[in-house]
Amino acid sequence: MLKLEGGCYCRAVSFAALSHAPYPYMRCYCEFCRTTSGSGGYGINIMAEADSMVVTGESCLGSVHGKYHDSDTDEL
């Protein structure tokens, strides 16, 4: 099993998870990923075991809503 690790650019939030996949990511080219990436580029979906996910810095987490943002239902 492969251990995946990553986090945000400011390093306030990090994660670790385990994956069985030999290539633990997939490219996504859906409308939302294209819109939020700011280009025609791909988003990356990490394929990992959900129950192995460990997140640090959760108090700094936020949301990216892109064009689907609905301010009436957004929780702060």
C-alpha positions, 0 to 999 in steps of 0.5 A: 500500500502506498502512503500519500501525503500533501497539503495546501500552499501555506502549509496550514493544512496537511493530509495523509492517506493510503492507496492501493492504486499503482497510480493513486491519482486520476485526471479530471476534466469536468466543468467544475475542475476546468472552471476552478483551475482558471484554465483549460487544465485538469484537476487531480482526483486522489484515489485513496482509502477514505478511512485512512485519511488523516488531516491536520490543521482542520480549523484552517480549512475552507471551501472553493465554490467556483461558479456554483457558489450559493451564498444562501446555503454557505456555512461559515 
